[in-house]
Amino acid sequence: MVNESENLLTINEACAYLRIGRAAIYLLIKAGKLTPVRVEYRYRFLPQDLRDYLERGKVQKETTS
């Protein structure tokens, strides 16, 4: 369910949020790592999807005993 309080982000806004270039965004879409929302012929992104992508990419700190 889409949270109505969150606005959809454009490609450029998603790039700024993730601090990556446009080509990288398209590669992430092609690889299935980011799922955009199609609005007519343009891609848009839910901010929560971008946060989820970053969360999945976190490296877990190893615990030493």
PQR file with spaces between the fields and no chain letter, atoms N, CA, C, O and H, PARSE charges and radii, in Angstrom:
ATOM       1  N    MET     1       0.843   -1.180    0.000 -0.4000 1.5000
ATOM       2  CA   MET     1       0.000    0.000    0.000 -0.0000 2.0000
ATOM       3  C    MET     1       0.889    1.245    0.000  0.5500 1.7000
ATOM       4  O    MET     1       1.875    1.310    0.734 -0.5500 1.4000
ATOM       5  N    VAL     2       0.543    2.209   -0.809 -0.4000 1.5000
ATOM       6  CA   VAL     2       1.320    3.435   -0.924 -0.0000 2.0000
ATOM       7  C    VAL     2       0.939    4.389    0.196  0.5500 1.7000
ATOM       8  O    VAL     2      -0.240    4.653    0.429 -0.5500 1.4000
ATOM       9  H    VAL     2      -0.258    2.156   -1.405  0.4000 1.0000
ATOM      10  N    ASN     3       1.952    4.901    0.885 -0.4000 1.5000
ATOM      11  CA   ASN     3       1.729    5.899    1.920 -0.0000 2.0000
ATOM      12  C    ASN     3       1.474    7.231    1.235  0.5500 1.7000
ATOM      13  O    ASN     3       2.364    7.765    0.572 -0.5500 1.4000
ATOM      14  H    ASN     3       2.910    4.686    0.696  0.4000 1.0000
ATOM      15  N    GLU     4       0.286    7.770    1.385 -0.4000 1.5000
ATOM      16  CA   GLU     4      -0.088    8.984    0.669 -0.0000 2.0000
ATOM      17  C    GLU     4       0.702   10.209    1.111  0.5500 1.7000
ATOM      18  O    GLU     4       0.722   11.215    0.402 -0.5500 1.4000
ATOM      19  H    GLU     4      -0.436    7.337    1.923  0.4000 1.0000
ATOM      20  N    SER     5       1.353   10.144    2.267 -0.4000 1.5000
ATOM      21  CA   SER     5       2.123   11.296    2.731 -0.0000 2.0000
ATOM      22  C    SER     5       3.481   11.377    2.036  0.5500 1.7000
ATOM      23  O    SER     5       4.166   12.395    2.141 -0.5500 1.4000
ATOM      24  H    SER     5       1.337    9.327    2.843  0.4000 1.0000
ATOM      25  N    GLU     6       3.881   10.314    1.326 -0.4000 1.5000
ATOM      26  CA   GLU     6       5.149   10.315    0.623 -0.0000 2.0000
ATOM      27  C    GLU     6       4.917   10.584   -0.857  0.5500 1.7000
ATOM      28  O    GLU     6       4.105    9.919   -1.501 -0.5500 1.4000
ATOM      29  H    GLU     6       3.324    9.488    1.241  0.4000 1.0000
ATOM      30  N    ASN     7       5.634   11.560   -1.384 -0.4000 1.5000
ATOM      31  CA   ASN     7       5.534   11.873   -2.797 -0.0000 2.0000
ATOM      32  C    ASN     7       6.443   10.957   -3.588  0.5500 1.7000
ATOM      33  O    ASN     7       7.492   10.529   -3.107 -0.5500 1.4000
ATOM      34  H    ASN     7       6.293   12.100   -0.861  0.4000 1.0000
ATOM      35  N    LEU     8       6.027   10.662   -4.811 -0.4000 1.5000
ATOM      36  CA   LEU     8       6.880    9.887   -5.699 -0.0000 2.0000
ATOM      37  C    LEU     8       8.065   10.737   -6.123  0.5500 1.7000
ATOM      38  O    LEU     8       7.928   11.940   -6.349 -0.5500 1.4000
ATOM      39  H    LEU     8       5.175   11.010   -5.203  0.4000 1.0000
ATOM      40  N    LEU     9       9.235   10.106   -6.229 -0.4000 1.5000
ATOM      41  CA   LEU     9      10.450   10.805   -6.617 -0.0000 2.0000
ATOM      42  C    LEU     9      10.755   10.547   -8.085  0.5500 1.7000
ATOM      43  O    LEU     9      10.492    9.458   -8.597 -0.5500 1.4000
ATOM      44  H    LEU     9       9.346    9.129   -6.045  0.4000 1.0000
ATOM      45  N    THR    10      11.302   11.532   -8.751 -0.4000 1.5000
ATOM      46  CA   THR    10      11.738   11.389  -10.135 -0.0000 2.0000
ATOM      47  C    THR    10      13.059   10.637  -10.175  0.5500 1.7000
ATOM      48  O    THR    10      13.661   10.362   -9.137 -0.5500 1.4000
ATOM      49  H    THR    10      11.516   12.416   -8.335  0.4000 1.0000
ATOM      50  N    ILE    11      13.499   10.310  -11.370 -0.4000 1.5000
ATOM      51  CA   ILE    11      14.813    9.669  -11.543 -0.0000 2.0000
ATOM      52  C    ILE    11      15.906   10.541  -10.932  0.5500 1.7000
ATOM      53  O    ILE    11      16.751   10.050  -10.183 -0.5500 1.4000
ATOM      54  H    ILE    11      13.010   10.533  -12.213  0.4000 1.0000
ATOM      55  N    ASN    12      15.888   11.830  -11.251 -0.4000 1.5000
ATOM      56  CA   ASN    12      16.923   12.733  -10.728 -0.0000 2.0000
ATOM      57  C    ASN    12      16.892   12.818   -9.211  0.5500 1.7000
ATOM      58  O    ASN    12      17.941   12.844   -8.568 -0.5500 1.4000
ATOM      59  H    ASN    12      15.202   12.229  -11.859  0.4000 1.0000
ATOM      60  N    GLU    13      15.704   12.862   -8.640 -0.4000 1.5000
ATOM      61  CA   GLU    13      15.590   12.911   -7.179 -0.0000 2.0000
ATOM      62  C    GLU    13      16.078   11.609   -6.545  0.5500 1.7000
ATOM      63  O    GLU    13      16.722   11.627   -5.495 -0.5500 1.4000
ATOM      64  H    GLU    13      14.852   12.841   -9.162  0.4000 1.0000
ATOM      65  N    ALA    14      15.769   10.475   -7.188 -0.4000 1.5000
ATOM      66  CA   ALA    14      16.248    9.184   -6.683 -0.0000 2.0000
ATOM      67  C    ALA    14      17.768    9.111   -6.771  0.5500 1.7000
ATOM      68  O    ALA    14      18.421    8.583   -5.871 -0.5500 1.4000
ATOM      69  H    ALA    14      15.246   10.460   -8.040  0.4000 1.0000
ATOM      70  N    CYS    15      18.327    9.639   -7.851 -0.4000 1.5000
ATOM      71  CA   CYS    15      19.791    9.682   -7.992 -0.0000 2.0000
ATOM      72  C    CYS    15      20.416   10.501   -6.871  0.5500 1.7000
ATOM      73  O    CYS    15      21.417   10.098   -6.278 -0.5500 1.4000
ATOM      74  H    CYS    15      17.797   10.068   -8.582  0.4000 1.0000
ATOM      75  N    ALA    16      19.823   11.643   -6.590 -0.4000 1.5000
ATOM      76  CA   ALA    16      20.342   12.501   -5.525 -0.0000 2.0000
ATOM      77  C    ALA    16      20.217   11.807   -4.170  0.5500 1.7000
ATOM      78  O    ALA    16      21.127   11.885   -3.345 -0.5500 1.4000
ATOM      79  H    ALA    16      19.010   11.970   -7.071  0.4000 1.0000
ATOM      80  N    TYR    17      19.107   11.137   -3.944 -0.4000 1.5000
ATOM      81  CA   TYR    17      18.878   10.443   -2.678 -0.0000 2.0000
ATOM      82  C    TYR    17      19.918    9.342   -2.469  0.5500 1.7000
ATOM      83  O    TYR    17      20.475    9.200   -1.381 -0.5500 1.4000
ATOM      84  H    TYR    17      18.367   11.073   -4.614  0.4000 1.0000
ATOM      85  N    LEU    18      20.174    8.559   -3.531 -0.4000 1.5000
ATOM      86  CA   LEU    18      21.116    7.444   -3.432 -0.0000 2.0000
ATOM      87  C    LEU    18      22.560    7.859   -3.711  0.5500 1.7000
ATOM      88  O    LEU    18      23.495    7.092   -3.481 -0.5500 1.4000
ATOM      89  H    LEU    18      19.721    8.674   -4.415  0.4000 1.0000
ATOM      90  N    ARG    19      22.725    9.092   -4.212 -0.4000 1.5000
ATOM      91  CA   ARG    19      24.037    9.624   -4.575 -0.0000 2.0000
ATOM      92  C    ARG    19      24.725    8.763   -5.632  0.5500 1.7000
ATOM      93  O    ARG    19      25.899    8.411   -5.515 -0.5500 1.4000
ATOM      94  H    ARG    19      21.965    9.714   -4.399  0.4000 1.0000
ATOM      95  N    ILE    20      23.949    8.439   -6.669 -0.4000 1.5000
ATOM      96  CA   ILE    20      24.467    7.693   -7.810 -0.0000 2.0000
ATOM      97  C    ILE    20      23.987    8.365   -9.090  0.5500 1.7000
ATOM      98  O    ILE    20      23.114    9.233   -9.049 -0.5500 1.4000
ATOM      99  H    ILE    20      22.996    8.725   -6.764  0.4000 1.0000
ATOM     100  N    GLY    21      24.542    7.976  -10.202 -0.4000 1.5000
ATOM     101  CA   GLY    21      24.177    8.557  -11.484 -0.0000 2.0000
ATOM     102  C    GLY    21      22.962    7.888  -12.112  0.5500 1.7000
ATOM     103  O    GLY    21      22.492    6.847  -11.654 -0.5500 1.4000
ATOM     104  H    GLY    21      25.251    7.271  -10.236  0.4000 1.0000
ATOM     105  N    ARG    22      22.467    8.522  -13.180 -0.4000 1.5000
ATOM     106  CA   ARG    22      21.283    8.007  -13.875 -0.0000 2.0000
ATOM     107  C    ARG    22      21.529    6.606  -14.443  0.5500 1.7000
ATOM     108  O    ARG    22      20.656    5.741  -14.371 -0.5500 1.4000
ATOM     109  H    ARG    22      22.849    9.368  -13.551  0.4000 1.0000
ATOM     110  N    ALA    23      22.708    6.388  -15.001 -0.4000 1.5000
ATOM     111  CA   ALA    23      23.004    5.074  -15.571 -0.0000 2.0000
ATOM     112  C    ALA    23      22.923    3.992  -14.504  0.5500 1.7000
ATOM     113  O    ALA    23      22.438    2.892  -14.769 -0.5500 1.4000
ATOM     114  H    ALA    23      23.417    7.091  -15.060  0.4000 1.0000
ATOM     115  N    ALA    24      23.392    4.296  -13.310 -0.4000 1.5000
ATOM     116  CA   ALA    24      23.350    3.321  -12.214 -0.0000 2.0000
ATOM     117  C    ALA    24      21.918    2.999  -11.816  0.5500 1.7000
ATOM     118  O    ALA    24      21.603    1.850  -11.507 -0.5500 1.4000
ATOM     119  H    ALA    24      23.786    5.189  -13.095  0.4000 1.0000
ATOM     120  N    ILE    25      21.051    4.000  -11.822 -0.4000 1.5000
ATOM     121  CA   ILE    25      19.624    3.770  -11.508 -0.0000 2.0000
ATOM     122  C    ILE    25      19.029    2.791  -12.514  0.5500 1.7000
ATOM     123  O    ILE    25      18.350    1.836  -12.137 -0.5500 1.4000
ATOM     124  H    ILE    25      21.307    4.934  -12.073  0.4000 1.0000
ATOM     125  N    TYR    26      19.290    3.036  -13.799 -0.4000 1.5000
ATOM     126  CA   TYR    26      18.752    2.154  -14.831 -0.0000 2.0000
ATOM     127  C    TYR    26      19.311    0.739  -14.711  0.5500 1.7000
ATOM     128  O    TYR    26      18.595   -0.227  -14.975 -0.5500 1.4000
ATOM     129  H    TYR    26      19.841    3.812  -14.106  0.4000 1.0000
ATOM     130  N    LEU    27      20.572    0.603  -14.319 -0.4000 1.5000
ATOM     131  CA   LEU    27      21.150   -0.724  -14.103 -0.0000 2.0000
ATOM     132  C    LEU    27      20.477   -1.435  -12.932  0.5500 1.7000
ATOM     133  O    LEU    27      20.225   -2.638  -12.991 -0.5500 1.4000
ATOM     134  H    LEU    27      21.153    1.388  -14.105  0.4000 1.0000
ATOM     135  N    LEU    28      20.188   -0.689  -11.871 -0.4000 1.5000
ATOM     136  CA   LEU    28      19.497   -1.280  -10.716 -0.0000 2.0000
ATOM     137  C    LEU    28      18.090   -1.736  -11.088  0.5500 1.7000
ATOM     138  O    LEU    28      17.629   -2.780  -10.624 -0.5500 1.4000
ATOM     139  H    LEU    28      20.393    0.289  -11.823  0.4000 1.0000
ATOM     140  N    ILE    29      17.409   -0.957  -11.922 -0.4000 1.5000
ATOM     141  CA   ILE    29      16.070   -1.342  -12.385 -0.0000 2.0000
ATOM     142  C    ILE    29      16.170   -2.615  -13.218  0.5500 1.7000
ATOM     143  O    ILE    29      15.412   -3.562  -13.007 -0.5500 1.4000
ATOM     144  H    ILE    29      17.783   -0.110  -12.298  0.4000 1.0000
ATOM     145  N    LYS    30      17.104   -2.637  -14.160 -0.4000 1.5000
ATOM     146  CA   LYS    30      17.275   -3.788  -15.052 -0.0000 2.0000
ATOM     147  C    LYS    30      17.622   -5.047  -14.260  0.5500 1.7000
ATOM     148  O    LYS    30      17.171   -6.141  -14.600 -0.5500 1.4000
ATOM     149  H    LYS    30      17.720   -1.869  -14.332  0.4000 1.0000
ATOM     150  N    ALA    31      18.420   -4.894  -13.208 -0.4000 1.5000
ATOM     151  CA   ALA    31      18.820   -6.028  -12.374 -0.0000 2.0000
ATOM     152  C    ALA    31      17.724   -6.456  -11.401  0.5500 1.7000
ATOM     153  O    ALA    31      17.865   -7.476  -10.727 -0.5500 1.4000
ATOM     154  H    ALA    31      18.787   -4.005  -12.932  0.4000 1.0000
ATOM     155  N    GLY    32      16.637   -5.695  -11.319 -0.4000 1.5000
ATOM     156  CA   GLY    32      15.545   -6.032  -10.414 -0.0000 2.0000
ATOM     157  C    GLY    32      15.793   -5.638   -8.972  0.5500 1.7000
ATOM     158  O    GLY    32      15.083   -6.083   -8.071 -0.5500 1.4000
ATOM     159  H    GLY    32      16.522   -4.866  -11.867  0.4000 1.0000
ATOM     160  N    LYS    33      16.797   -4.806   -8.751 -0.4000 1.5000
ATOM     161  CA   LYS    33      17.121   -4.388   -7.389 -0.0000 2.0000
ATOM     162  C    LYS    33      16.298   -3.186   -6.948  0.5500 1.7000
ATOM     163  O    LYS    33      16.116   -2.963   -5.751 -0.5500 1.4000
ATOM     164  H    LYS    33      17.374   -4.445   -9.483  0.4000 1.0000
ATOM     165  N    LEU    34      15.807   -2.418   -7.895 -0.4000 1.5000
ATOM     166  CA   LEU    34      14.887   -1.304   -7.636 -0.0000 2.0000
ATOM     167  C    LEU    34      13.665   -1.483   -8.522  0.5500 1.7000
ATOM     168  O    LEU    34      13.780   -1.805   -9.705 -0.5500 1.4000
ATOM     169  H    LEU    34      15.956   -2.599   -8.868  0.4000 1.0000
ATOM     170  N    THR    35      12.505   -1.271   -7.941 -0.4000 1.5000
ATOM     171  CA   THR    35      11.264   -1.384   -8.702 -0.0000 2.0000
ATOM     172  C    THR    35      10.608   -0.020   -8.773  0.5500 1.7000
ATOM     173  O    THR    35      10.098    0.482   -7.771 -0.5500 1.4000
ATOM     174  H    THR    35      12.411   -1.009   -6.981  0.4000 1.0000
ATOM     175  N    PRO    36      10.617    0.583   -9.955 -0.5600 1.5000
ATOM     176  CA   PRO    36       9.986    1.889  -10.089  0.2800 2.0000
ATOM     177  C    PRO    36       8.478    1.761  -10.268  0.5500 1.7000
ATOM     178  O    PRO    36       7.956    0.687  -10.567 -0.5500 1.4000
ATOM     179  N    VAL    37       7.803    2.871  -10.081 -0.4000 1.5000
ATOM     180  CA   VAL    37       6.383    2.993  -10.381 -0.0000 2.0000
ATOM     181  C    VAL    37       6.309    3.661  -11.748  0.5500 1.7000
ATOM     182  O    VAL    37       6.963    4.678  -11.978 -0.5500 1.4000
ATOM     183  H    VAL    37       8.227    3.743   -9.838  0.4000 1.0000
ATOM     184  N    ARG    38       5.521    3.100  -12.651 -0.4000 1.5000
ATOM     185  CA   ARG    38       5.372    3.714  -13.966 -0.0000 2.0000
ATOM     186  C    ARG    38       4.220    4.709  -13.915  0.5500 1.7000
ATOM     187  O    ARG    38       3.093    4.357  -13.566 -0.5500 1.4000
ATOM     188  H    ARG    38       4.990    2.274  -12.464  0.4000 1.0000
ATOM     189  N    VAL    39       4.517    5.951  -14.266 -0.4000 1.5000
ATOM     190  CA   VAL    39       3.494    6.992  -14.403 -0.0000 2.0000
ATOM     191  C    VAL    39       3.567    7.431  -15.856  0.5500 1.7000
ATOM     192  O    VAL    39       4.469    8.162  -16.266 -0.5500 1.4000
ATOM     193  H    VAL    39       5.433    6.237  -14.549  0.4000 1.0000
ATOM     194  N    GLU    40       2.579    6.956  -16.625 -0.4000 1.5000
ATOM     195  CA   GLU    40       2.598    7.121  -18.081 -0.0000 2.0000
ATOM     196  C    GLU    40       3.877    6.476  -18.595  0.5500 1.7000
ATOM     197  O    GLU    40       4.035    5.266  -18.436 -0.5500 1.4000
ATOM     198  H    GLU    40       1.847    6.362  -16.291  0.4000 1.0000
ATOM     199  N    TYR    41       4.773    7.198  -19.184 -0.4000 1.5000
ATOM     200  CA   TYR    41       5.998    6.615  -19.735 -0.0000 2.0000
ATOM     201  C    TYR    41       7.223    6.962  -18.900  0.5500 1.7000
ATOM     202  O    TYR    41       8.353    6.787  -19.358 -0.5500 1.4000
ATOM     203  H    TYR    41       4.644    8.181  -19.313  0.4000 1.0000
ATOM     204  N    ARG    42       7.016    7.446  -17.695 -0.4000 1.5000
ATOM     205  CA   ARG    42       8.140    7.857  -16.841 -0.0000 2.0000
ATOM     206  C    ARG    42       8.223    6.998  -15.601  0.5500 1.7000
ATOM     207  O    ARG    42       7.220    6.486  -15.106 -0.5500 1.4000
ATOM     208  H    ARG    42       6.099    7.588  -17.323  0.4000 1.0000
ATOM     209  N    TYR    43       9.445    6.849  -15.108 -0.4000 1.5000
ATOM     210  CA   TYR    43       9.665    6.130  -13.862 -0.0000 2.0000
ATOM     211  C    TYR    43       9.575    7.089  -12.684  0.5500 1.7000
ATOM     212  O    TYR    43      10.027    8.232  -12.749 -0.5500 1.4000
ATOM     213  H    TYR    43      10.260    7.265  -15.511  0.4000 1.0000
ATOM     214  N    ARG    44       8.980    6.591  -11.609 -0.4000 1.5000
ATOM     215  CA   ARG    44       8.950    7.300  -10.338 -0.0000 2.0000
ATOM     216  C    ARG    44       9.288    6.285   -9.254  0.5500 1.7000
ATOM     217  O    ARG    44       9.143    5.079   -9.451 -0.5500 1.4000
ATOM     218  H    ARG    44       8.613    5.662  -11.556  0.4000 1.0000
ATOM     219  N    PHE    45       9.736    6.782   -8.119 -0.4000 1.5000
ATOM     220  CA   PHE    45      10.152    5.900   -7.031 -0.0000 2.0000
ATOM     221  C    PHE    45       9.486    6.309   -5.731  0.5500 1.7000
ATOM     222  O    PHE    45       9.334    7.493   -5.433 -0.5500 1.4000
ATOM     223  H    PHE    45       9.854    7.763   -7.959  0.4000 1.0000
ATOM     224  N    LEU    46       9.095    5.305   -4.968 -0.4000 1.5000
ATOM     225  CA   LEU    46       8.610    5.553   -3.621 -0.0000 2.0000
ATOM     226  C    LEU    46       9.817    5.714   -2.705  0.5500 1.7000
ATOM     227  O    LEU    46      10.734    4.893   -2.752 -0.5500 1.4000
ATOM     228  H    LEU    46       9.219    4.343   -5.210  0.4000 1.0000
ATOM     229  N    PRO    47       9.837    6.746   -1.879 -0.5600 1.5000
ATOM     230  CA   PRO    47      10.970    6.922   -0.965  0.2800 2.0000
ATOM     231  C    PRO    47      11.225    5.682   -0.099  0.5500 1.7000
ATOM     232  O    PRO    47      12.377    5.362    0.192 -0.5500 1.4000
ATOM     233  N    GLN    48      10.171    4.990    0.310 -0.4000 1.5000
ATOM     234  CA   GLN    48      10.346    3.790    1.139 -0.0000 2.0000
ATOM     235  C    GLN    48      11.095    2.704    0.370  0.5500 1.7000
ATOM     236  O    GLN    48      11.892    1.973    0.959 -0.5500 1.4000
ATOM     237  H    GLN    48       9.235    5.250    0.073  0.4000 1.0000
ATOM     238  N    ASP    49      10.855    2.589   -0.931 -0.4000 1.5000
ATOM     239  CA   ASP    49      11.576    1.596   -1.735 -0.0000 2.0000
ATOM     240  C    ASP    49      13.069    1.911   -1.784  0.5500 1.7000
ATOM     241  O    ASP    49      13.897    1.000   -1.754 -0.5500 1.4000
ATOM     242  H    ASP    49      10.208    3.182   -1.409  0.4000 1.0000
ATOM     243  N    LEU    50      13.413    3.186   -1.858 -0.4000 1.5000
ATOM     244  CA   LEU    50      14.820    3.576   -1.854 -0.0000 2.0000
ATOM     245  C    LEU    50      15.455    3.287   -0.493  0.5500 1.7000
ATOM     246  O    LEU    50      16.590    2.815   -0.420 -0.5500 1.4000
ATOM     247  H    LEU    50      12.740    3.926   -1.882  0.4000 1.0000
ATOM     248  N    ARG    51      14.720    3.573    0.580 -0.4000 1.5000
ATOM     249  CA   ARG    51      15.229    3.268    1.921 -0.0000 2.0000
ATOM     250  C    ARG    51      15.415    1.762    2.097  0.5500 1.7000
ATOM     251  O    ARG    51      16.398    1.317    2.690 -0.5500 1.4000
ATOM     252  H    ARG    51      13.799    3.957    0.520  0.4000 1.0000
ATOM     253  N    ASP    52      14.464    0.980    1.578 -0.4000 1.5000
ATOM     254  CA   ASP    52      14.567   -0.480    1.672 -0.0000 2.0000
ATOM     255  C    ASP    52      15.787   -0.988    0.905  0.5500 1.7000
ATOM     256  O    ASP    52      16.483   -1.889    1.371 -0.5500 1.4000
ATOM     257  H    ASP    52      13.665    1.341    1.097  0.4000 1.0000
ATOM     258  N    TYR    53      16.043   -0.415   -0.263 -0.4000 1.5000
ATOM     259  CA   TYR    53      17.213   -0.801   -1.052 -0.0000 2.0000
ATOM     260  C    TYR    53      18.496   -0.536   -0.260  0.5500 1.7000
ATOM     261  O    TYR    53      19.391   -1.380   -0.221 -0.5500 1.4000
ATOM     262  H    TYR    53      15.477    0.317   -0.642  0.4000 1.0000
ATOM     263  N    LEU    54      18.582    0.625    0.364 -0.4000 1.5000
ATOM     264  CA   LEU    54      19.763    0.948    1.161 -0.0000 2.0000
ATOM     265  C    LEU    54      19.889    0.005    2.349  0.5500 1.7000
ATOM     266  O    LEU    54      20.992   -0.417    2.693 -0.5500 1.4000
ATOM     267  H    LEU    54      17.855    1.312    0.333  0.4000 1.0000
ATOM     268  N    GLU    55      18.782   -0.323    2.967 -0.4000 1.5000
ATOM     269  CA   GLU    55      18.800   -1.226    4.125 -0.0000 2.0000
ATOM     270  C    GLU    55      19.295   -2.614    3.721  0.5500 1.7000
ATOM     271  O    GLU    55      20.064   -3.236    4.455 -0.5500 1.4000
ATOM     272  H    GLU    55      17.885    0.020    2.687  0.4000 1.0000
ATOM     273  N    ARG    56      18.860   -3.098    2.562 -0.4000 1.5000
ATOM     274  CA   ARG    56      19.305   -4.411    2.083 -0.0000 2.0000
ATOM     275  C    ARG    56      20.799   -4.411    1.786  0.5500 1.7000
ATOM     276  O    ARG    56      21.444   -5.457    1.854 -0.5500 1.4000
ATOM     277  H    ARG    56      18.236   -2.593    1.966  0.4000 1.0000
ATOM     278  N    GLY    57      21.347   -3.262    1.460 -0.4000 1.5000
ATOM     279  CA   GLY    57      22.759   -3.181    1.100 -0.0000 2.0000
ATOM     280  C    GLY    57      23.695   -3.016    2.274  0.5500 1.7000
ATOM     281  O    GLY    57      24.914   -3.021    2.102 -0.5500 1.4000
ATOM     282  H    GLY    57      20.823   -2.412    1.405  0.4000 1.0000
ATOM     283  N    LYS    58      23.144   -2.868    3.465 -0.4000 1.5000
ATOM     284  CA   LYS    58      24.005   -2.698    4.634 -0.0000 2.0000
ATOM     285  C    LYS    58      24.827   -3.951    4.888  0.5500 1.7000
ATOM     286  O    LYS    58      24.335   -5.075    4.790 -0.5500 1.4000
ATOM     287  H    LYS    58      22.154   -2.864    3.604  0.4000 1.0000
ATOM     288  N    VAL    59      26.084   -3.728    5.214 -0.4000 1.5000
ATOM     289  CA   VAL    59      26.984   -4.824    5.562 -0.0000 2.0000
ATOM     290  C    VAL    59      26.832   -5.077    7.056  0.5500 1.7000
ATOM     291  O    VAL    59      26.927   -4.165    7.877 -0.5500 1.4000
ATOM     292  H    VAL    59      26.484   -2.815    5.294  0.4000 1.0000
ATOM     293  N    GLN    60      26.596   -6.325    7.378 -0.4000 1.5000
ATOM     294  CA   GLN    60      26.429   -6.688    8.787 -0.0000 2.0000
ATOM     295  C    GLN    60      27.793   -6.758    9.457  0.5500 1.7000
ATOM     296  O    GLN    60      28.731   -7.353    8.927 -0.5500 1.4000
ATOM     297  H    GLN    60      26.519   -7.066    6.711  0.4000 1.0000
ATOM     298  N    LYS    61      27.887   -6.152   10.611 -0.4000 1.5000
ATOM     299  CA   LYS    61      29.129   -6.190   11.379 -0.0000 2.0000
ATOM     300  C    LYS    61      29.300   -7.588   11.980  0.5500 1.7000
ATOM     301  O    LYS    61      28.395   -8.135   12.610 -0.5500 1.4000
ATOM     302  H    LYS    61      27.125   -5.669   11.042  0.4000 1.0000
ATOM     303  N    GLU    62      30.474   -8.133   11.766 -0.4000 1.5000
ATOM     304  CA   GLU    62      30.755   -9.466   12.320 -0.0000 2.0000
ATOM     305  C    GLU    62      31.034   -9.354   13.802  0.5500 1.7000
ATOM     306  O    GLU    62      31.711   -8.432   14.259 -0.5500 1.4000
ATOM     307  H    GLU    62      31.210   -7.689   11.254  0.4000 1.0000
ATOM     308  N    THR    63      30.507  -10.297   14.535 -0.4000 1.5000
ATOM     309  CA   THR    63      30.782  -10.328   15.971 -0.0000 2.0000
ATOM     310  C    THR    63      31.886  -11.337   16.230  0.5500 1.7000
ATOM     311  O    THR    63      31.887  -12.443   15.690 -0.5500 1.4000
ATOM     312  H    THR    63      29.958  -11.046   14.164  0.4000 1.0000
ATOM     313  N    THR    64      32.813  -10.933   17.059 -0.4000 1.5000
ATOM     314  CA   THR    64      33.906  -11.834   17.423 -0.0000 2.0000
ATOM     315  C    THR    64      33.740  -12.267   18.848  0.5500 1.7000
ATOM     316  O    THR    64      33.381  -11.473   19.717 -0.5500 1.4000
ATOM     317  H    THR    64      32.812  -10.034   17.498  0.4000 1.0000
ATOM     318  N    SER    65      34.002  -13.521   19.085 -0.4000 1.5000
ATOM     319  CA   SER    65      33.844  -14.063   20.453 -0.0000 2.0000
ATOM     320  C    SER    65      35.178  -14.293   21.088  0.5500 1.7000
ATOM     321  O    SER    65      35.248  -14.744   22.232 -0.5500 1.4000
ATOM     322  H    SER    65      34.293  -14.167   18.379  0.4000 1.0000
